[in-house]
Each structure stands twice: as C-alpha cells, then as structure tokens.
Amino acid sequence: MIRLSAFADESDNSLEGQIAALKRNGLSLLEIRNINGKNVMELTDDEAKAIRARLDEEGIKMWSIGSPIGKKDIALSEEEHLADARRGCELAKILGAENIRCFSFYNVPENNAHDKMIDLLKKFVAIGKEYGIRFCHENDKGLYGDNLARTKDVLDNVPGLYSVYDPANFLQVGEKAADTLAALADRAFYFHIKDVVAETGELVPAGYGDGDLKGLVSRIKDDKVLTVEPHLKIFDGYVLNDSTVLKTKFKFTDNVTAFDTAIAAIKKVLGEVGYTEKEGVFVK
C-alpha cells in the first residue's frame, strides 16, 4: 500500500488553502512546512493546537514536520541545534506527527566537524525517542549529506536515524538515479517526490526527468508514504527554505495548477507500475 502526502504550502500559504489542495486531490496526509506566513518551527503551541483541531475536523493527518532542523551551520553551538530538535518534537506531539524531516548541517568539512555532526544527529535521535518521534534525514544539496557517499556515511553512523530519499536532490549534485536507487532506495523510510532534468537542473513533474520515478516506485515492497514536493513554481515559503534559484522547465500560471499537476504526475507513475487508487490509497 502506498499513501500520498504533500507539502501543500506549494499550493497555498493559508491553512484553509492547504486543506482544500489536499482534499481536491484526494489526499489525507500533510507534511507541514510553512503555514499562514510562518515556518512550522515558528508556530506557538496555541497555533499548533488550532491547526491540529482544524485538520482533525477535515480528517487530515499530519504525516511529518517538514522542518529545517539541521539546516544550519555546524559551527553554531550544540545547545542551539539541540534546542531546535526538542522544539520540533514538542510541535510534532501537538500536531500529531510521528516524523520530523531533518538535515546534516552546512560547512561540516570546512570546520573539521564530522564527529560533531554525527554526535548531534545521535542526540537528535535520542531526543526523538523521548517523545516517540522519528528523525528522518533528507539528502539536500549544499549540506553534508547531499551526495551518495556522504548520505550513506550519515545513515551508517547514526543508528535509529531514518532516511527520506529525494531523487531530484541527488540529481542536482551530480549523482545518477541508478546508483542512488540501488544503494539507498530500499533503506528509505519515506520519499520526497520531485523530479529534475539532470543536464539542465530544471525541475519537472514526476516521470518527466531523470529521477527514474517509475523505477523508484517499482522497488517499493511494503507500505510506504510518498510526500509530493512539486517545486514547479515559486511559492510564498520558498525563500524561507532554499536560497538557490528555482529552475523549472514548464511554466504554470498559478500555484494551484502547478501543485495539482505534480499530484497527477505521481498518480500516473503509480498507475503505470500497477497501482490502483482505492479510497485514497494505492494498492496492487
């Protein structure tokens, strides 16, 4: 069984708009990142409680906190990094999420800080266990765990750290889909779904690039969640999370159309691999 989640902030900045985007596309899982003009980590307890209550009313579950935890300079104090991890767990409990997306820091080699990085990630995992929350490492460009070798290094050396596999991010640092799929896809706890044309770096809907999304889905043997992260058009929260220029191949008039196109694209891939949509889930 495969379930789809999404970064619905790419359709609309507001909570109501994100709810509408999910329901319009038959999704009942959200990976929260930015909402009502705030990054998720900036939410107060009361704001998080109100979001949870509204999602409960609509039958939408919080799959993961799409946090920027670990997307900071490794040279910052351990206390600051660990405070981020603990606050993320507090928010996850309020919002009803069991997973937190995290990263493996900027400037690790430059600061000769490999041991510090590994130690911090181990402490993230330990904090997560206190709250019953999984920390899930995403391979993202510019951070330590961006390519195949360093992502493996992180996962091999931090027991209990889960993996979020992002095919487009690997392509953007020069890796080949065949290599990363063979080495890491089976280790992924869940997936971020976006695709890219390797030669140009242009982001495209799933199946239109070189990420071998069909091969990715074909490797899935058990229950998994795919979080759709379109990146097909600039959205309000993009600059809060990424300092790079968003290069896209196709042009969309609005974020709603871009978001819906991304959902339709991965549904098409799932259908081509033999999955059928039944009551909001995909089964073979």
C-alpha positions as CSV (number, residue, x, y, z in Angstrom):
1,M,0.0,0.0,0.0
2,I,1.2,3.5,-0.9
3,R,-0.2,6.7,0.6
4,L,0.4,10.1,-0.8
5,S,1.3,13.1,1.4
6,A,2.2,16.6,0.2
7,F,3.9,19.9,1.0
8,A,0.6,21.7,0.5
9,D,2.2,25.1,1.1
10,E,3.2,24.9,-2.6
11,S,-0.5,25.3,-3.5
12,D,-1.5,27.9,-0.9
13,N,0.0,29.7,2.0
14,S,-3.0,29.5,4.2
15,L,-4.2,26.6,6.3
16,E,-7.6,26.6,4.5
17,G,-6.0,26.7,1.1
18,Q,-3.7,23.8,2.0
19,I,-6.7,21.8,3.3
20,A,-8.5,22.5,0.0
21,A,-5.5,21.4,-2.0
22,L,-5.3,18.1,-0.2
23,K,-9.0,17.3,-0.5
24,R,-9.1,18.4,-4.1
25,N,-6.5,15.8,-4.9
26,G,-7.9,13.0,-2.6
27,L,-5.0,13.2,-0.1
28,S,-5.4,12.9,3.7
29,L,-1.8,13.3,4.8
30,L,0.1,16.6,5.2
31,E,3.8,17.3,5.6
32,I,3.7,20.8,7.2
33,R,6.5,23.3,6.3
34,N,5.1,26.8,6.1
35,I,1.6,27.9,7.0
36,N,-0.1,31.3,7.3
37,G,3.2,33.0,6.6
38,K,5.2,31.1,9.2
39,N,7.7,28.3,9.1
40,V,6.4,25.4,11.1
41,M,9.2,25.9,13.7
42,E,7.9,29.4,14.4
43,L,4.4,28.2,15.5
44,T,3.3,28.8,19.0
45,D,1.7,26.0,21.0
46,D,-1.7,27.6,20.6
47,E,-1.3,28.0,16.8
48,A,-0.2,24.4,16.5
49,K,-3.2,23.2,18.6
50,A,-5.6,25.2,16.4
51,I,-4.0,23.7,13.2
52,R,-4.4,20.2,14.7
53,A,-8.0,20.8,15.6
54,R,-8.9,22.1,12.1
55,L,-7.1,19.2,10.4
56,D,-8.9,16.7,12.6
57,E,-12.2,18.2,11.6
58,E,-11.3,17.5,7.9
59,G,-9.9,14.0,8.5
60,I,-6.4,15.1,7.6
61,K,-3.4,13.6,9.5
62,M,0.0,15.2,9.9
63,W,2.4,12.8,8.4
64,S,5.7,14.7,9.1
65,I,7.1,18.0,10.3
66,G,9.0,19.3,7.2
67,S,11.4,21.2,9.5
68,P,14.7,23.0,8.7
69,I,16.3,21.3,11.7
70,G,19.9,20.7,10.9
71,K,19.8,23.1,8.0
72,K,22.2,25.4,9.9
73,D,26.0,25.9,10.2
74,I,27.6,23.1,12.1
75,A,29.7,25.8,13.9
76,L,26.7,27.0,15.9
77,S,26.5,25.8,19.5
78,E,25.3,22.3,20.3
79,E,22.8,23.9,22.6
80,E,21.1,25.8,19.7
81,H,20.9,22.7,17.5
82,L,19.5,20.5,20.3
83,A,17.0,23.2,21.2
84,D,15.7,23.1,17.6
85,A,15.4,19.3,17.9
86,R,13.5,19.4,21.1
87,R,11.2,22.2,19.9
88,G,10.5,20.2,16.8
89,C,9.4,17.2,18.9
90,E,7.2,19.4,21.0
91,L,5.4,20.7,17.9
92,A,5.2,17.2,16.4
93,K,3.4,15.9,19.5
94,I,0.9,18.8,19.4
95,L,0.3,18.4,15.6
96,G,0.0,14.6,15.8
97,A,3.1,13.9,13.6
98,E,5.3,10.9,14.3
99,N,8.1,12.0,11.9
100,I,10.4,15.0,11.6
101,R,12.4,15.8,8.4
102,C,16.0,16.9,9.3
103,F,19.3,17.6,7.7
104,S,23.0,17.2,8.3
105,F,24.3,20.7,8.6
106,Y,26.3,23.2,6.5
107,N,30.1,23.5,6.4
108,V,30.9,20.2,8.1
109,P,34.2,19.5,6.2
110,E,35.2,23.2,6.3
111,N,35.0,23.1,10.1
112,N,36.5,19.6,10.5
113,A,33.3,18.8,12.3
114,H,32.4,15.3,11.2
115,D,32.4,13.9,14.7
116,K,30.3,16.8,16.0
117,M,27.8,16.2,13.2
118,I,27.5,12.5,14.0
119,D,27.2,13.2,17.7
120,L,24.5,15.9,17.1
121,L,22.4,13.6,14.9
122,K,22.7,10.8,17.5
123,K,21.4,13.3,20.1
124,F,18.6,14.2,17.7
125,V,17.6,10.5,17.6
126,A,17.8,10.3,21.4
127,I,15.6,13.3,21.9
128,G,13.1,11.9,19.3
129,K,12.9,8.6,21.3
130,E,12.0,10.6,24.4
131,Y,8.9,11.9,22.5
132,G,8.2,8.9,20.4
133,I,9.2,10.8,17.2
134,R,11.3,9.6,14.3
135,F,14.0,11.9,12.9
136,C,14.3,11.4,9.2
137,H,17.4,12.6,7.3
138,E,16.9,14.2,3.9
139,N,19.6,14.3,1.3
140,D,19.7,18.0,0.3
141,K,22.1,19.9,-1.8
142,G,24.8,22.0,0.0
143,L,24.5,20.2,3.3
144,Y,26.9,17.4,4.4
145,G,24.6,14.5,3.4
146,D,23.8,15.6,-0.1
147,N,25.6,13.0,-2.3
148,L,25.5,9.2,-2.2
149,A,28.7,8.7,-0.2
150,R,28.0,11.2,2.5
151,T,24.4,10.2,2.8
152,K,25.5,6.6,3.4
153,D,28.1,7.9,5.9
154,V,25.3,9.6,7.9
155,L,22.9,6.7,7.8
156,D,25.6,4.1,8.6
157,N,27.0,6.0,11.6
158,V,23.7,7.2,13.2
159,P,21.7,4.2,14.5
160,G,18.0,5.0,14.7
161,L,18.1,7.8,12.1
162,Y,15.6,7.2,9.4
163,S,16.0,8.2,5.7
164,V,14.0,10.4,3.4
165,Y,15.1,9.7,-0.2
166,D,14.8,12.7,-2.6
167,P,15.6,11.7,-6.2
168,A,15.8,15.3,-7.5
169,N,18.2,16.4,-4.9
170,F,20.6,13.6,-5.7
171,L,20.5,14.5,-9.4
172,Q,21.2,18.2,-8.6
173,V,24.5,17.3,-7.0
174,G,25.6,15.1,-10.0
175,E,24.5,11.6,-8.8
176,K,22.9,9.1,-11.1
177,A,19.5,7.7,-10.3
178,A,20.6,4.2,-10.9
179,D,23.4,4.5,-8.3
180,T,21.3,6.1,-5.6
181,L,18.3,3.9,-6.1
182,A,20.4,0.8,-5.8
183,A,22.2,2.0,-2.7
184,L,19.6,3.8,-0.8
185,A,16.0,3.4,-2.0
186,D,15.4,0.2,0.0
187,R,16.7,2.0,3.1
188,A,14.2,4.9,2.8
189,F,11.5,5.2,5.4
190,Y,9.7,7.5,3.1
191,F,10.2,9.5,-0.1
192,H,10.0,13.1,-1.3
193,I,8.7,13.2,-4.8
194,K,10.1,15.7,-7.2
195,D,12.0,15.2,-10.5
196,V,14.7,17.1,-12.4
197,V,16.3,17.1,-15.8
198,A,19.9,16.3,-14.9
199,E,21.5,18.1,-17.8
200,T,19.8,21.5,-17.1
201,G,18.8,21.2,-13.5
202,E,15.2,22.1,-14.4
203,L,12.6,20.7,-12.0
204,V,9.7,18.9,-13.7
205,P,6.7,16.7,-12.6
206,A,7.4,13.1,-11.6
207,G,8.3,11.0,-14.6
208,Y,9.4,13.9,-16.8
209,G,13.0,14.0,-15.6
210,D,15.9,11.7,-14.9
211,G,15.0,10.6,-11.4
212,D,13.6,7.3,-12.6
213,L,10.4,7.7,-10.5
214,K,8.9,4.5,-12.1
215,G,12.0,2.6,-11.0
216,L,11.7,4.1,-7.6
217,V,8.0,3.0,-7.2
218,S,8.8,-0.4,-8.6
219,R,11.3,-1.0,-5.8
220,I,8.7,-0.5,-3.1
221,K,7.8,-3.8,-1.5
222,D,5.9,-2.7,1.6
223,D,3.7,0.1,2.9
224,K,5.2,3.5,2.1
225,V,4.4,7.2,2.1
226,L,5.4,9.4,-0.8
227,T,5.4,13.2,0.0
228,V,4.9,15.2,-3.1
229,E,7.1,18.3,-3.1
230,P,6.3,19.9,-6.5
231,H,8.9,22.7,-6.8
232,L,7.3,23.6,-10.2
233,K,6.6,27.2,-9.4
234,I,7.9,29.7,-6.8
235,F,5.6,29.7,-3.7
236,D,5.5,32.0,-0.8
237,G,7.6,29.9,1.5
238,Y,10.3,29.0,-0.9
239,V,12.8,31.7,0.1
240,L,12.3,30.7,3.8
241,N,13.7,27.3,3.0
242,D,16.0,27.5,0.0
243,S,18.5,30.2,-1.1
244,T,19.0,28.7,-4.6
245,V,17.3,29.8,-7.8
246,L,14.3,27.6,-8.7
247,K,14.8,26.4,-12.3
248,T,11.7,24.9,-13.8
249,K,11.1,23.5,-17.3
250,F,7.4,24.0,-17.6
251,K,5.6,27.3,-16.8
252,F,2.4,27.4,-14.8
253,T,0.0,30.3,-14.4
254,D,-0.6,29.7,-10.7
255,N,0.5,27.6,-7.8
256,V,-2.8,25.6,-7.7
257,T,-2.2,24.3,-11.2
258,A,1.4,23.5,-10.5
259,F,0.5,21.6,-7.4
260,D,-2.3,19.7,-9.0
261,T,-0.1,18.8,-11.9
262,A,2.5,17.4,-9.6
263,I,0.0,15.2,-7.8
264,A,-1.5,14.0,-11.1
265,A,2.0,13.1,-12.4
266,I,2.9,10.8,-9.5
267,K,-0.5,9.2,-9.7
268,K,0.2,8.5,-13.3
269,V,3.5,6.9,-12.4
270,L,1.8,4.7,-9.8
271,G,-0.8,3.6,-12.3
272,E,1.9,2.7,-14.8
273,V,3.6,0.5,-12.2
274,G,0.4,-1.3,-11.5
275,Y,-1.2,0.5,-8.5
276,T,-4.9,1.3,-8.3
277,E,-6.3,4.2,-6.2
278,K,-8.9,2.9,-3.8
279,E,-10.3,5.2,-1.1
280,G,-7.3,7.5,-1.0
281,V,-4.6,4.8,-1.0
282,F,-2.8,3.0,-3.8
283,V,-2.7,-0.8,-3.9
284,K,-1.6,-3.5,-6.2
